Amino acid sequence: MIKKLLLPAFALVCTCFCGAAFAELKAGDKLQTLVVLHPDVSKRLLYSLNYQLSGGMIPVCSDVTITKVKKKQIKFEWSGLEYEMVWDGHTKKAGVSLMEVAEGFFGADCKKAEIAKMSEKDQEGIRKGLPLEGMTRKGILIAMGRPPHHANPNLDMPTYTYWLNRFKKKAIDFNDKGIVIDVRL
């Protein structure tokens, strides 16, 4: 009897919580960036780790078109250039699929009106794609994207760690109200 009840319950949970938003991601989809992306502009390469590379960024709410979808690679066009998003080993080992990462980067609506209501400090950091003291967690998540899953499994942690590149990290410390109090290299 219990087995008969568990299967439908499991199916219901999967239907409700395992969103199909990206199960059907396909070439030709027109989406917006939900966060500021920091690709390697010279190589037109975006890592699922979203290294905080200097030298260029794709602003939040930018229109993108998906051009190719594979299990370990997504290609998209922004501003007339094609970029390749690749699944890095750290994200893979953390058990996070490329599609899950893509769901945090791209979507149908970037919620521009919500961003416009954020504090001036948040908006400045989002415009620059940089962490600034005084920003909120939400502002940081938009300005920098989600911190890498393998080092930041819980977004309620007092410190987020981002990789600037393969060798250098940046730590962002929050107070108990979720406001940035320090940015450390």
C-alpha positions in Angstrom: 0.0 0.0 0.0 2.8 2.4 0.9 4.6 1.7 -2.4 1.4 2.5 -4.3 1.2 5.9 -2.5 4.9 6.8 -2.8 5.1 6.5 -6.6 2.3 9.1 -7.3 3.6 11.3 -4.6 7.1 11.2 -6.1 5.7 12.0 -9.5 3.8 15.0 -8.1 6.9 16.3 -6.4 8.9 15.9 -9.6 6.2 17.7 -11.6 6.0 20.6 -9.2 9.6 21.1 -8.3 11.8 19.7 -11.1 10.8 22.5 -13.5 10.8 21.8 -17.2 11.8 25.3 -18.1 15.1 24.1 -19.6 14.2 20.5 -20.5 13.1 22.0 -23.8 15.8 24.6 -24.2 16.6 24.6 -27.9 18.2 26.5 -30.7 16.3 29.6 -31.6 15.0 30.4 -28.1 15.1 34.1 -27.4 15.9 34.8 -23.7 17.4 37.4 -21.5 20.4 37.3 -19.1 19.2 37.1 -15.5 22.6 38.1 -14.1 25.7 39.9 -15.3 27.9 37.3 -17.1 31.7 37.5 -17.1 32.9 35.6 -20.2 36.3 35.3 -21.7 35.6 37.9 -24.3 38.6 37.1 -26.5 37.7 33.5 -26.7 33.9 34.2 -26.5 33.8 31.5 -23.8 31.6 31.4 -20.7 32.4 28.8 -18.0 29.5 27.4 -15.9 31.7 28.5 -13.0 31.2 32.1 -14.3 34.8 33.2 -13.6 34.7 36.9 -12.8 37.0 37.8 -15.7 37.9 41.4 -16.4 37.9 42.9 -19.8 34.2 42.6 -20.7 30.8 41.5 -19.4 27.4 40.8 -20.7 25.0 43.0 -18.8 21.9 41.7 -17.0 18.7 41.9 -19.1 20.7 41.5 -22.4 18.8 39.7 -25.1 20.4 36.5 -26.2 19.5 33.8 -28.7 20.3 30.2 -28.1 22.0 28.8 -31.2 23.0 25.2 -30.1 22.3 23.0 -27.1 24.3 19.9 -26.1 24.7 18.1 -22.7 28.1 19.8 -22.0 27.8 22.9 -24.1 25.4 25.7 -24.9 26.0 28.2 -27.6 24.3 31.6 -27.6 24.4 34.8 -29.5 24.7 38.2 -27.9 25.2 41.5 -29.7 26.0 39.8 -33.0 28.7 37.4 -31.5 28.3 33.7 -30.7 29.5 32.6 -27.3 30.0 29.1 -26.0 29.0 28.1 -22.4 30.9 25.1 -21.2 30.4 22.8 -18.2 33.5 22.9 -16.0 34.7 20.0 -13.9 34.0 21.7 -10.5 30.4 22.3 -11.3 30.0 18.8 -12.7 31.6 17.2 -9.5 29.2 19.3 -7.4 26.4 17.4 -9.1 25.0 20.5 -11.0 24.1 20.0 -14.6 24.9 22.6 -17.3 21.1 23.1 -17.7 20.8 24.0 -14.0 23.5 26.6 -14.4 21.9 27.9 -17.6 18.6 28.3 -15.7 20.4 30.8 -13.4 21.9 32.7 -16.3 19.1 32.9 -18.9 15.3 33.2 -18.7 12.3 34.7 -20.3 12.2 37.8 -18.0 15.1 39.5 -16.2 12.7 41.4 -13.9 14.0 44.8 -14.9 11.4 46.5 -12.8 12.6 44.7 -9.6 16.2 45.7 -10.3 15.1 49.4 -10.8 13.7 49.3 -7.2 16.9 48.1 -5.7 19.2 50.5 -3.8 21.6 52.8 -5.6 24.6 50.8 -4.3 23.1 47.6 -5.7 22.3 49.2 -9.0 25.9 50.6 -9.2 27.4 47.2 -8.6 25.1 45.6 -11.1 26.0 48.2 -13.7 29.7 47.6 -13.1 29.3 43.8 -12.6 31.3 44.2 -9.4 30.8 43.6 -5.6 30.6 46.8 -3.6 30.4 47.3 0.2 26.8 48.1 1.1 25.2 45.8 -1.6 22.7 43.2 -0.7 23.0 39.5 -1.3 20.4 39.8 -4.1 22.4 42.6 -5.7 25.6 40.5 -5.5 23.8 37.6 -7.1 22.7 39.7 -10.0 26.0 41.6 -10.4 28.2 38.4 -10.3 25.9 35.5 -10.8 25.5 32.6 -8.4 28.8 31.8 -6.7 30.3 28.4 -7.7 28.2 25.5 -6.4 31.2 23.4 -5.2 32.5 26.1 -2.8 29.1 27.8 -2.0 26.5 25.1 -1.7 24.4 27.2 0.7 23.6 30.8 -0.3 22.9 31.8 3.3 26.6 31.5 4.2 28.2 34.6 5.6 30.9 34.6 2.8 30.6 33.9 -0.9 33.7 32.8 -2.7 34.1 33.6 -6.4 36.9 32.7 -8.8 38.4 35.7 -10.7 40.2 33.2 -13.0 41.6 29.7 -12.6 44.1 30.8 -9.9 42.7 33.7 -8.0 39.7 34.0 -5.7 37.6 36.8 -4.3 35.6 36.5 -1.0 32.6 38.6 -0.2 31.6 38.9 3.4 28.0 39.7 4.6 26.7 40.9 7.9 23.7 39.2 9.6 21.4 41.4 7.5 22.8 40.2 4.2 24.7 43.4 3.4 28.3 43.3 2.0 30.7 44.4 4.7 34.0 43.4 3.0 35.4 42.3 -0.4 38.7 40.4 -0.1 41.1 39.1 -2.6 
